[in-house]
């Protein structure tokens, strides 16, 4: 019988793309934490967990020796992973472990009880982390975790994936991620229970800390923002979902920003500020849509929400003030005020007054930011340029008020 | 550097493989695995685009071009 792939040809191609996929996806998962780290992971370990995750089909098609496989348990997994003649069986064992947890996560993601889903996701992911830390090398555990998260993101990105389920699971993952980064950091560093870094131990490199504390959770936030933008709003009530999570998400971004400040990581500080900005912007955009609605009740609700958003921006931790975020948000609020001033809101004077008051506070905040900015001790050419731009915008904003 | 296009090209080659009547089980398995991998590559592409990481983009592109070239070789030898 004629074969398309000559002897060995197909196998070579599969091996080649198996490696590529593992490598590229792993690097992607860690892009926020730096590719050096990914290189380290890819080159150091014999047990290629990614082959297990991403090369599922080829792994499952591999002939596994049942007798050998049955010998492996969680207690001796670490030891067995060092046996050269047990590699396929160990990979399969770790993969099964993974699959169980993934199925568990999927099961709860389908659940209508979102609180339960969040709780279970955290439980499962922490369980996985604990297992890996205990039975495998710590770094392999991290690698497993990254793989799982990436697999999860891949799943969520699939177009056929139910969109409501997607948002739920993404929220759940976001919560789980922050739990896991906090618990991971608790194991290795002296940090407070709410996730803030108190003291950094020297044996962790900056890159590792970044990856554990900030990189992954920020990546999740990015994916979260990115996907929300790409989802048809009409298909489900995204507004309510965002409202429900608004305070939580803001708090998480603030926590990330605080940690980034502690680590003096400029890039992460900017990213946190950007996430904060995006989140608020999304809320404001949707509020604008509601205000354009002819329904009087909706208008009142939107104004009320706008008022709450302004208040929250004023209360926001200084940590996210590192860029021109507040200024951008002030502009957003101004845009919105302009938009609604053309409509009939005379009956809602109280709300309008509150909104004005908040706008003034925002203006002061952006001016005090300018002062802080002027005091900055170092400014390279780019920062100098940014400063000029910022000043120009503040002047323009003040004039339009 | 159009990753999407290379992925589509590979899919087209695979579709042509599927039209061959006397393919055996092993061929079907390889085709299925490559298709599965292509889906994952496509997701990776989306992430890379979002991250705007040109190095990763180049890496993925290069790998896909090699895969396409391997499959063209297979096609030539049919």
Interface residues (C-beta under 8 A of the other chain):
Chain A: X1 X2 X3 X4 X5 X6 X9 X10 X12 X13 X14 X16 X17 X18 X20 X21 X23 X24 X25 X27 X28 X31 X32 X35 X54 X56 X57 X58 X61 X153 X154 X157 X158 X222 X223 X226
Chain B: X17 X20 X22 X23 X24 X26 X27 X29 X30 X31 X32 X33 X34 X36 X37 X40 X41 X43 X44 X46 X47 X48 X50 X51 X53 X55 X56 X59 X60 X63 X66 X67 X70 X71 X74 X77 X78
